[in-house]
Amino acid sequence: MHREIVRGSHAPMGERQMTNIAEAEGQVETDATGSTDTRRVVLGATIGNFIEWYDWTIYGLFSSVFSSQIFPSSDKTVSLLVVLSTFALGFLMRPVGAIVLSPLADRIGRRQMLSLTLLLMGAGSFAIALTPSFETIGFAAPVIVLLARLLQGFSAGGEYQSSSVFLVEHAPADRRGFIGSMQNLSIGVAVLAANGVAALTIASFSSADLKEWGWRVPFLIGALMSLYGLYIRSGLPETPLFLETARGTGVEKRPILQVIREFPKEALYVFSIQITTVFFYLWTVYLPTYANLAGGLPLKEGFLGGTIGLAAFCITLPIAGYLSDKIGRKPLLLATSIGFLVLAYPMLAALRGGGFASFVIVACAGCVLIALLDAVMPAVLCELFPTRVRASGVGLPYAISSAVFGGTAPLVATGLISAGYVMGPAFYVMTLATLCTAVFFCMPETFKKSLR
């Protein structure tokens, strides 16, 4: 099969990337002992994912506050729907970002891509924070915010796979699951941090000041964090595996095409694993709304219970990642899919007449099940592909699945309930869990596989 590769010194990399491979491999051996450099690699790899989820959460939390400032309408509901539509459009840009940015990570290196995606994220946050109101600049205001969200969606399309590959390729072989779990741990921590910043912002401003300009503060915080992330990432070394590939067999000129030609089955595995994003969104974002609609639970209690569930998610992730380095990735993938296949109906049924205690139990049980899969996701996605196409192999199917299933999960659930099918979301989850279980049984075990 024909492959176009760029070898050795002809690869499009700067001198700084072409460091001595032996020195880079020695760094990884040092990292296995738990040195400060390991912590810096983990921080540098995960900070982009943290900022991405912080920004997306802040946008959702404050959408009702700034909707009339940026997207004015005589009907407040219309303004809010326009804001949320802009939120959804950001999801649709992820596959575009994956198509453009993933091949760059396979051609110019993981570290350079990490800096680019973080720069784009920070630019989007600054733009939203500094956008004048509709009253000041007219229709330019919603256009600027829309472009900022599209830019952030575009950057998100390249961030997850680039940072996951960077993190896992730097990890010692016997700790890839544990270190990789830090990637999705950053998601839980980011959502908790965003909720904390939102609560503090709301408590610090009067209603008038919050609506006028206070809502901009959390976005400025996100932009400043991006600058700090750029500083951290600027000093990180390229992964030894990428350097070895660039100097040896060479980098792929068209890695996405090679994934389609050589690894269609592995791409399907990535797509299927990311289908479980429906479980994540329903349990960490939509569950309070479902409990309110189906059982009358006050939203305030639902949000508190959801926070407790998210904390359980964060606690479980590193434990599950560590366990996967001992027993493999497949048992944990199957535990999640089979768990939701069996428990989705009784868990959601318990919310129809249960109170706060029932909600907390359901939220925590679901979040623990999700964490079992999310802990191993970065490692297993990277282990499915060789170094020369790893970022592209992970990025495109991951982004497409996220756009198709992640962005529509609350919409599907709400539509089913509105149509009179209160338990419809449970059957939706069970259907997807059945599909994932079948795919996971067919997947090879990867935890002892070489990343080369």
C-alpha positions as CSV (number, residue, x, y, z in Angstrom):
1,M,0.0,0.0,0.0
2,H,1.3,3.4,-1.0
3,R,2.3,5.7,1.8
4,E,3.7,9.2,1.5
5,I,6.1,9.9,4.3
6,V,8.5,12.6,5.2
7,R,11.7,11.3,6.7
8,G,14.4,12.5,9.0
9,S,15.6,16.1,8.6
10,H,13.1,16.7,5.8
11,A,10.3,16.5,8.3
12,P,8.6,19.9,8.9
13,M,10.1,20.4,12.4
14,G,12.2,23.0,14.0
15,E,15.6,22.5,15.5
16,R,14.2,22.6,19.0
17,Q,12.0,19.5,18.3
18,M,15.0,17.6,16.9
19,T,16.5,17.0,20.3
20,N,18.5,14.0,21.1
21,I,16.2,11.0,21.3
22,A,18.3,9.3,23.9
23,E,17.9,12.3,26.2
24,A,14.2,12.3,25.6
25,E,13.9,8.6,26.5
26,G,16.0,9.2,29.6
27,Q,13.5,11.9,30.6
28,V,10.7,9.4,30.5
29,E,12.7,7.0,32.7
30,T,13.1,9.8,35.2
31,D,9.4,10.6,35.0
32,A,8.6,7.1,36.1
33,T,10.0,7.9,39.5
34,G,7.4,10.6,40.0
35,S,9.7,13.6,39.5
36,T,8.7,17.2,39.2
37,D,9.0,16.9,35.4
38,T,6.2,14.2,35.4
39,R,3.9,16.6,37.2
40,R,4.8,19.4,34.7
41,V,4.1,17.1,31.7
42,V,0.7,16.1,33.3
43,L,-0.1,19.8,34.1
44,G,0.9,21.0,30.6
45,A,-1.0,18.2,28.8
46,T,-4.2,18.6,30.8
47,I,-4.5,22.3,31.3
48,G,-5.9,22.8,27.8
49,N,-8.6,20.3,28.4
50,F,-9.3,22.0,31.7
51,I,-9.6,25.4,30.1
52,E,-11.8,24.0,27.3
53,W,-14.3,22.5,29.7
54,Y,-14.1,25.5,32.1
55,D,-15.0,27.8,29.2
56,W,-17.8,25.7,27.9
57,T,-19.3,25.3,31.4
58,I,-19.0,29.1,32.1
59,Y,-20.8,29.8,28.8
60,G,-23.6,27.5,29.7
61,L,-23.9,28.8,33.3
62,F,-24.0,32.5,32.3
63,S,-26.0,32.2,29.1
64,S,-29.2,33.4,30.7
65,V,-27.3,36.4,32.2
66,F,-25.7,37.8,29.1
67,S,-28.2,36.7,26.5
68,S,-30.1,40.0,26.5
69,Q,-26.8,41.9,26.3
70,I,-25.4,40.2,23.2
71,F,-28.5,38.7,21.6
72,P,-31.4,41.0,22.4
73,S,-35.0,40.1,21.7
74,S,-38.3,41.2,23.0
75,D,-38.7,37.6,24.1
76,K,-36.1,36.4,26.7
77,T,-36.6,32.8,25.7
78,V,-35.7,33.6,22.1
79,S,-32.5,35.4,23.3
80,L,-31.5,32.4,25.4
81,L,-32.3,29.9,22.6
82,V,-30.0,31.9,20.3
83,V,-27.2,31.8,22.9
84,L,-27.6,28.0,23.3
85,S,-27.7,27.6,19.5
86,T,-24.3,29.4,19.4
87,F,-23.2,26.9,22.0
88,A,-24.3,24.0,19.8
89,L,-22.5,25.4,16.7
90,G,-19.3,25.2,18.6
91,F,-19.7,21.5,18.8
92,L,-20.2,21.3,15.1
93,M,-16.8,22.9,14.5
94,R,-15.0,20.1,16.4
95,P,-14.9,17.8,13.4
96,V,-13.6,20.6,11.3
97,G,-10.9,21.3,13.8
98,A,-10.0,17.6,14.0
99,I,-9.7,17.4,10.2
100,V,-7.3,20.4,10.1
101,L,-5.4,20.1,13.3
102,S,-5.0,16.3,13.9
103,P,-2.8,15.8,10.9
104,L,-0.6,18.7,12.0
105,A,0.0,16.9,15.3
106,D,1.2,13.9,13.4
107,R,3.4,16.0,11.1
108,I,4.9,18.8,13.1
109,G,4.7,17.3,16.6
110,R,2.4,17.1,19.6
111,R,3.9,19.9,21.6
112,Q,3.6,22.6,18.9
113,M,-0.1,21.6,18.4
114,L,-0.7,22.0,22.2
115,S,0.5,25.6,22.0
116,L,-1.7,26.4,19.0
117,T,-4.9,25.0,20.4
118,L,-4.4,26.8,23.7
119,L,-3.7,30.1,21.9
120,L,-7.0,29.7,19.9
121,M,-8.9,28.9,23.1
122,G,-7.6,32.0,24.9
123,A,-8.3,34.2,22.0
124,G,-12.0,33.1,22.0
125,S,-12.3,33.7,25.8
126,F,-10.8,37.2,25.4
127,A,-13.1,38.0,22.5
128,I,-16.2,37.0,24.5
129,A,-15.1,38.8,27.6
130,L,-14.4,42.1,25.8
131,T,-17.3,42.1,23.3
132,P,-19.3,45.3,23.6
133,S,-23.1,45.0,24.1
134,F,-25.6,44.9,21.2
135,E,-26.7,48.4,22.3
136,T,-23.1,49.7,21.7
137,I,-22.1,48.0,18.4
138,G,-25.3,46.5,17.1
139,F,-25.2,43.2,15.2
140,A,-21.4,43.1,15.4
141,A,-21.8,41.9,19.0
142,P,-23.5,38.5,18.3
143,V,-21.3,38.0,15.3
144,I,-18.1,38.4,17.4
145,V,-19.4,36.0,20.1
146,L,-20.5,33.5,17.4
147,L,-17.0,33.7,15.8
148,A,-15.4,33.3,19.2
149,R,-17.4,30.1,19.9
150,L,-16.6,28.7,16.5
151,L,-12.9,29.4,17.1
152,Q,-13.1,27.6,20.4
153,G,-15.0,24.7,18.9
154,F,-12.3,24.5,16.2
155,S,-9.5,24.5,18.7
156,A,-11.4,21.9,20.8
157,G,-11.4,19.7,17.7
158,G,-7.6,19.5,18.0
159,E,-7.0,19.7,21.7
160,Y,-8.2,16.4,23.2
161,Q,-6.3,14.1,20.9
162,S,-3.1,16.1,20.8
163,S,-2.9,16.4,24.6
164,S,-4.0,12.8,25.2
165,V,-1.4,11.5,22.8
166,F,1.2,13.8,24.3
167,L,0.4,12.6,27.8
168,V,0.2,8.9,27.0
169,E,3.4,8.9,24.9
170,H,5.3,10.5,27.7
171,A,4.0,8.0,30.3
172,P,5.9,4.8,31.2
173,A,4.3,1.7,29.7
174,D,3.1,0.3,33.0
175,R,1.4,3.6,34.0
176,R,-0.3,4.7,30.9
177,G,-3.8,4.1,32.3
178,F,-3.1,6.0,35.5
179,I,-1.4,9.0,33.9
180,G,-3.8,9.0,31.0
181,S,-6.7,9.2,33.5
182,M,-5.5,12.7,34.5
183,Q,-6.8,13.9,31.2
184,N,-10.4,13.2,32.0
185,L,-9.9,14.1,35.6
186,S,-9.2,17.6,34.4
187,I,-12.8,17.7,32.9
188,G,-14.4,17.0,36.3
189,V,-12.1,19.4,38.1
190,A,-12.9,22.1,35.4
191,V,-16.6,21.7,35.7
192,L,-16.4,21.9,39.5
193,A,-14.1,25.0,39.2
194,A,-16.4,26.7,36.8
195,N,-19.4,26.2,39.1
196,G,-17.3,27.6,42.0
197,V,-16.2,30.7,40.0
198,A,-19.8,31.2,38.9
199,A,-21.1,31.0,42.4
200,L,-18.4,33.4,43.7
201,T,-19.1,35.8,40.8
202,I,-22.9,35.8,41.4
203,A,-22.3,36.4,45.1
204,S,-19.8,39.3,44.4
205,F,-22.0,41.5,42.2
206,S,-25.4,43.0,42.4
207,S,-27.9,41.7,39.8
208,A,-27.6,44.9,37.8
209,D,-23.8,44.8,37.7
210,L,-23.7,41.1,37.0
211,K,-25.9,41.6,34.0
212,E,-24.1,44.7,32.8
213,W,-20.4,43.6,33.1
214,G,-19.8,41.1,35.9
215,W,-20.5,38.1,33.7
216,R,-17.4,38.9,31.8
217,V,-15.1,38.2,34.7
218,P,-15.2,34.4,34.5
219,F,-14.3,34.6,30.8
220,L,-11.3,36.8,31.5
221,I,-10.2,34.3,34.1
222,G,-10.3,31.6,31.4
223,A,-8.3,33.8,29.1
224,L,-5.7,34.5,31.7
225,M,-5.4,30.7,32.4
226,S,-4.7,30.2,28.7
227,L,-1.7,32.5,29.0
228,Y,-0.5,30.5,32.0
229,G,-1.0,27.3,30.0
230,L,1.0,28.7,27.1
231,Y,3.9,29.4,29.6
232,I,3.7,25.8,30.9
233,R,3.5,24.2,27.5
234,S,6.3,26.3,26.0
235,G,8.9,24.4,28.1
236,L,7.6,20.9,27.6
237,P,9.7,18.4,25.6
238,E,8.4,16.7,22.5
239,T,7.5,13.0,23.0
240,P,10.3,10.6,22.4
241,L,8.1,8.4,20.2
242,F,7.3,11.2,17.8
243,L,11.0,12.1,17.5
244,E,11.9,8.5,17.0
245,T,9.3,8.1,14.2
246,A,10.2,11.4,12.5
247,R,13.9,10.3,12.4
248,G,13.2,6.7,11.6
249,T,10.3,5.7,9.4
250,G,9.2,9.3,8.9
251,V,6.0,11.2,9.5
252,E,2.9,10.6,7.3
253,K,2.2,13.3,4.8
254,R,-1.6,12.5,4.8
255,P,-2.2,10.7,8.1
256,I,-6.1,10.9,7.9
257,L,-6.1,9.1,4.6
258,Q,-3.8,6.5,6.0
259,V,-6.1,6.0,9.0
260,I,-9.0,5.4,6.6
261,R,-6.9,3.0,4.5
262,E,-5.2,1.0,7.2
263,F,-7.1,1.4,10.4
264,P,-10.9,1.7,9.7
265,K,-11.7,-0.8,12.4
266,E,-9.7,1.1,15.0
267,A,-11.4,4.3,14.0
268,L,-14.8,2.6,14.5
269,Y,-13.6,1.6,18.0
270,V,-12.8,5.3,18.8
271,F,-16.2,6.4,17.5
272,S,-18.0,3.7,19.6
273,I,-16.1,4.5,22.8
274,Q,-17.0,8.2,22.4
275,I,-20.7,7.3,22.0
276,T,-20.6,7.0,25.8
277,T,-20.4,10.8,25.9
278,V,-24.2,10.5,26.0
279,F,-23.9,8.9,29.4
280,F,-21.6,11.6,30.6
281,Y,-23.8,14.5,29.4
282,L,-27.0,13.0,30.7
283,W,-25.6,12.3,34.1
284,T,-23.4,15.3,34.7
285,V,-25.4,18.0,32.8
286,Y,-29.0,16.9,32.2
287,L,-29.8,14.7,35.3
288,P,-31.1,17.6,37.5
289,T,-33.4,18.7,34.7
290,Y,-34.7,15.2,34.2
291,A,-35.3,14.7,37.9
292,N,-37.2,18.0,37.9
293,L,-39.3,17.1,34.9
294,A,-39.9,13.5,35.8
295,G,-40.2,13.6,39.6
296,G,-40.5,17.3,40.6
297,L,-37.2,17.5,42.4
298,P,-36.2,21.2,42.9
299,L,-33.4,22.2,40.5
300,K,-31.4,23.6,43.4
301,E,-31.3,20.2,45.1
302,G,-30.5,18.6,41.7
303,F,-27.5,20.8,41.1
304,L,-26.2,20.1,44.5
305,G,-26.6,16.4,44.0
306,G,-25.0,16.7,40.6
307,T,-22.0,18.3,42.2
308,I,-21.7,15.4,44.6
309,G,-21.9,13.0,41.7
310,L,-19.2,14.9,39.8
311,A,-16.9,14.6,42.9
312,A,-17.4,10.9,42.9
313,F,-16.5,10.9,39.2
314,C,-13.2,12.7,40.0
315,I,-12.3,10.4,42.9
316,T,-13.0,7.2,40.8
317,L,-10.9,8.2,37.8
318,P,-7.3,7.8,39.0
319,I,-8.3,4.6,40.9
320,A,-9.8,3.1,37.7
321,G,-6.8,4.2,35.7
322,Y,-4.4,2.5,38.1
323,L,-6.6,-0.6,38.1
324,S,-6.5,-0.7,34.2
325,D,-2.7,-0.9,34.3
326,K,-3.0,-4.1,36.3
327,I,-6.0,-5.9,34.7
328,G,-6.4,-4.3,31.3
329,R,-8.7,-1.8,29.6
330,K,-11.5,-4.0,28.3
331,P,-12.9,-5.0,31.7
332,L,-13.5,-1.4,32.6
333,L,-14.9,-0.5,29.2
334,L,-17.3,-3.5,29.5
335,A,-18.2,-2.6,33.1
336,T,-19.4,0.8,32.0
337,S,-21.5,-0.4,29.0
338,I,-23.0,-3.4,30.8
339,G,-23.6,-1.3,33.9
340,F,-25.7,1.2,32.0
341,L,-27.4,-1.5,30.0
342,V,-28.6,-3.1,33.2
343,L,-29.0,-0.1,35.5
344,A,-30.1,2.8,33.3
345,Y,-33.8,2.0,33.6
346,P,-33.9,1.4,37.4
347,M,-31.7,4.4,38.1
348,L,-33.9,6.8,36.1
349,A,-37.1,5.2,37.3
350,A,-35.9,5.9,40.9
351,L,-35.9,9.6,40.1
352,R,-39.6,9.7,39.2
353,G,-40.8,9.6,42.8
354,G,-37.6,9.8,44.9
355,G,-36.2,12.7,46.8
356,F,-32.8,14.2,47.2
357,A,-31.2,11.1,48.7
358,S,-32.3,9.0,45.8
359,F,-31.0,11.5,43.4
360,V,-27.5,11.6,45.0
361,I,-27.4,7.8,44.9
362,V,-28.3,7.7,41.2
363,A,-25.9,10.6,40.3
364,C,-23.0,8.9,42.1
365,A,-23.7,5.5,40.7
366,G,-23.9,6.8,37.2
367,C,-20.8,9.0,37.6
368,V,-18.7,6.1,39.0
369,L,-19.8,3.9,36.0
370,I,-18.8,6.7,33.6
371,A,-15.4,7.1,35.3
372,L,-14.5,3.5,34.8
373,L,-14.5,4.1,31.0
374,D,-13.3,7.7,31.0
375,A,-10.3,6.7,33.1
376,V,-9.0,4.3,30.4
377,M,-10.2,6.3,27.4
378,P,-7.0,8.3,26.7
379,A,-4.7,5.3,27.0
380,V,-6.9,2.9,25.0
381,L,-7.5,5.4,22.2
382,C,-3.7,6.0,21.9
383,E,-2.9,2.3,22.1
384,L,-5.1,1.5,19.0
385,F,-2.8,3.4,16.6
386,P,0.9,3.5,15.8
387,T,2.7,6.8,16.4
388,R,2.8,7.9,12.8
389,V,-1.1,8.3,12.6
390,R,-2.0,8.4,16.3
391,A,-3.4,11.9,16.6
392,S,-5.4,11.7,13.4
393,G,-6.7,8.2,14.2
394,V,-8.0,9.4,17.6
395,G,-9.0,12.9,16.6
396,L,-11.5,12.6,13.7
397,P,-13.7,9.8,14.9
398,Y,-13.7,11.2,18.4
399,A,-14.8,14.6,17.2
400,I,-17.5,13.3,14.9
401,S,-18.9,11.1,17.6
402,S,-18.8,14.1,20.1
403,A,-20.7,16.3,17.6
404,V,-23.3,13.6,16.8
405,F,-24.0,12.3,20.2
406,G,-22.6,14.7,22.8
407,G,-24.1,17.9,21.4
408,T,-27.6,16.2,20.9
409,A,-27.9,14.2,24.2
410,P,-29.9,16.8,26.2
411,L,-32.0,17.6,23.1
412,V,-32.9,14.0,22.5
413,A,-33.8,13.4,26.2
414,T,-35.9,16.6,26.3
415,G,-37.7,15.6,23.0
416,L,-38.5,12.1,24.3
417,I,-39.9,13.5,27.6
418,S,-41.9,16.2,25.7
419,A,-43.4,13.5,23.5
420,G,-44.7,11.7,26.6
421,Y,-42.0,9.1,26.9
422,V,-40.7,9.9,30.4
423,M,-38.6,6.7,30.5
424,G,-37.4,7.3,26.9
425,P,-34.0,8.5,27.9
426,A,-33.4,5.2,29.7
427,F,-34.2,3.2,26.6
428,Y,-32.0,5.6,24.6
429,V,-29.1,4.9,27.0
430,M,-29.7,1.2,27.0
431,T,-29.7,1.1,23.2
432,L,-26.4,2.8,23.0
433,A,-25.0,0.7,25.8
434,T,-26.0,-2.5,23.9
435,L,-24.2,-1.2,20.8
436,C,-21.1,-0.3,22.8
437,T,-21.0,-3.6,24.6
438,A,-21.0,-5.5,21.3
439,V,-18.1,-3.4,20.0
440,F,-16.1,-3.6,23.3
441,F,-16.3,-7.4,23.2
442,C,-14.8,-7.4,19.7
443,M,-12.0,-5.0,20.6
444,P,-8.5,-6.3,21.3
445,E,-6.9,-5.8,24.7
446,T,-4.3,-3.1,24.3
447,F,-2.8,-2.4,27.7
448,K,0.4,-4.4,27.0
449,K,0.7,-3.2,23.4
450,S,3.7,-1.2,22.3
451,L,2.9,2.4,21.3
452,R,5.4,2.2,18.4
